[in-house]
Amino acid sequence: MSENLSSLNTIKQEAVSAIGCTVPLFSAAMTGSTVFQLSAYTGKKVILYFYPKDNTPGCTTESIAFRDIHSQLLANNAVIFGISRDILRSHEGFKNKLDLPFELISDPDETLCLLFNVMKMKNMYGKQVRGIERSTFIIDESGKLVKEWRGVKVADHAQAVLDFVSKLS
């Protein structure tokens, strides 16, 4: 699969805007030489965590935390996927380096980032830059958005996600 392919088939809906809204069906390139299709996970809780960049300290810590609770998420009928603007080659290396048991979705054209409204202006070394605001979304078994965290602080976030998913079960 080419790393320059659009990460998403067409989405004509507006951004996911509110808890309780139905998330539009989408597909996107992901690690493992596969394509993520939201429709394939009907009947499961889907956790999407958006992070700024592979191989950075915060993103590494967050991904390790989700790795460490992965079996508990599965036990609660939940699947998890990380999403960033990195290309698939970068994602494959990051996934292998951290031994992540879940796939990473590549969104280089920011289609999913815009769908979930996670692109924000941020200060980096005194300059304004456009980047991903660390965010996590939970979609229930019927495809409705049931929880979102925005501006996530990495410490204890994975546990908060697991706690929420456990209460849904």
C-alpha positions in Angstrom: 0.0 0.0 0.0 1.4 3.4 -0.9 2.2 5.7 1.9 0.9 8.6 -0.2 -2.6 7.2 -0.6 -5.4 9.2 1.1 -5.8 7.7 4.6 -9.5 7.8 4.2 -12.2 6.9 1.7 -14.6 9.8 1.2 -16.3 11.4 4.2 -18.9 13.9 3.4 -20.2 14.4 6.9 -19.1 17.3 9.1 -16.7 16.8 12.0 -17.8 14.5 14.9 -19.3 17.1 17.1 -21.1 15.7 20.1 -21.4 12.9 22.5 -24.1 10.6 21.3 -23.6 11.4 17.6 -23.1 8.5 15.1 -19.5 8.5 13.9 -19.4 8.3 10.1 -18.0 5.1 8.7 -14.5 5.5 7.4 -11.5 3.4 6.3 -7.9 4.3 6.7 -4.4 2.8 6.1 -2.9 1.1 9.1 0.1 -1.0 10.1 0.2 -4.7 9.4 -0.5 -4.0 5.7 -4.2 -3.7 6.5 -6.9 -1.2 6.2 -8.9 0.0 9.2 -12.7 0.0 8.5 -14.9 1.2 11.3 -17.7 -0.9 10.0 -15.6 -4.0 10.8 -15.9 -3.3 14.5 -19.6 -3.0 14.9 -20.4 -4.8 18.2 -17.2 -3.7 19.8 -16.1 -0.6 21.6 -13.6 1.3 19.5 -10.9 3.5 21.2 -9.1 5.9 19.0 -6.3 7.8 20.5 -4.7 10.7 18.5 -1.1 11.6 19.3 1.3 14.1 17.8 4.3 12.1 16.6 5.9 8.6 16.7 9.0 8.2 18.8 8.5 11.3 21.0 8.6 11.0 24.8 4.9 11.7 25.5 3.6 9.6 22.6 5.9 6.7 23.6 4.8 6.8 27.2 1.1 7.0 26.2 1.4 4.1 23.7 3.3 1.9 26.3 0.5 2.6 28.8 -2.1 1.5 26.3 0.0 -1.5 25.4 0.2 -2.5 29.1 -3.7 -2.5 29.5 -4.4 -4.0 26.1 -5.5 -7.4 27.4 -7.9 -5.7 29.8 -9.4 -3.7 27.0 -10.0 -6.8 25.0 -11.6 -8.4 28.0 -14.1 -5.5 28.0 -14.9 -6.0 24.3 -12.8 -3.0 23.3 -10.3 -2.5 20.5 -7.8 0.3 20.4 -6.0 2.1 17.6 -3.5 5.0 17.7 -3.7 7.7 15.1 -1.1 10.3 14.0 0.0 12.1 10.8 3.1 9.9 10.6 3.5 7.7 7.5 3.1 3.9 7.7 6.8 3.2 7.6 7.3 5.4 10.7 4.3 3.7 12.4 5.6 0.2 11.6 9.0 1.1 13.3 7.3 2.7 16.3 4.9 -0.3 16.7 7.8 -2.8 16.5 10.1 -0.8 18.8 7.4 -0.7 21.5 6.0 -4.2 20.8 2.5 -2.7 20.5 -0.2 -5.4 20.2 -2.6 -3.0 18.4 -2.4 -1.3 15.0 -1.6 2.4 14.3 -3.5 4.4 11.7 -1.7 6.7 9.4 -3.4 10.1 8.6 -0.9 12.1 6.7 -3.5 14.2 5.0 -5.3 14.9 8.3 -8.7 13.6 7.2 -9.3 11.8 10.5 -7.7 14.7 12.4 -10.2 17.1 10.9 -13.1 14.6 11.3 -12.4 14.5 15.1 -11.3 18.2 15.2 -8.0 17.5 16.9 -5.8 19.9 14.9 -4.9 22.9 17.0 -2.4 25.7 17.1 0.3 25.0 19.7 3.4 26.7 21.0 6.6 24.9 20.3 9.9 26.5 21.2 8.2 29.9 21.1 6.6 29.5 17.7 3.0 28.8 16.8 2.7 25.5 15.0 -0.3 23.5 13.9 -0.4 20.0 15.4 -2.5 17.3 16.9 -4.0 17.9 20.3 -3.6 14.7 22.2 -7.2 13.3 22.3 -9.0 10.0 22.9 -12.4 9.0 21.7 -14.6 6.0 22.5 -17.2 4.8 20.1 -19.7 2.3 21.4 -20.8 -1.0 19.8 -23.5 0.8 17.8 -21.1 3.4 16.3 -22.0 6.3 18.6 -19.4 8.6 20.2 -19.8 8.0 24.0 -16.7 9.7 25.4 -14.0 12.1 24.5 -10.9 13.4 26.2 -9.2 16.4 24.7 -5.9 18.0 25.7 -4.9 14.7 27.3 -2.2 14.6 29.9 -0.5 11.2 29.6 -0.1 10.4 33.3 -3.0 8.0 34.3 -4.9 8.5 31.0 -4.8 4.9 29.9 -6.2 3.8 33.3 -9.0 6.4 33.0 -9.9 5.0 29.5 -9.9 1.5 30.9 -12.1 2.5 33.9 -14.6 4.1 31.5 -14.7 1.1 29.2 -15.1 -1.2 32.2 -18.2 0.7 33.3 -19.7 0.4 29.8 -19.5 -3.4 30.0 
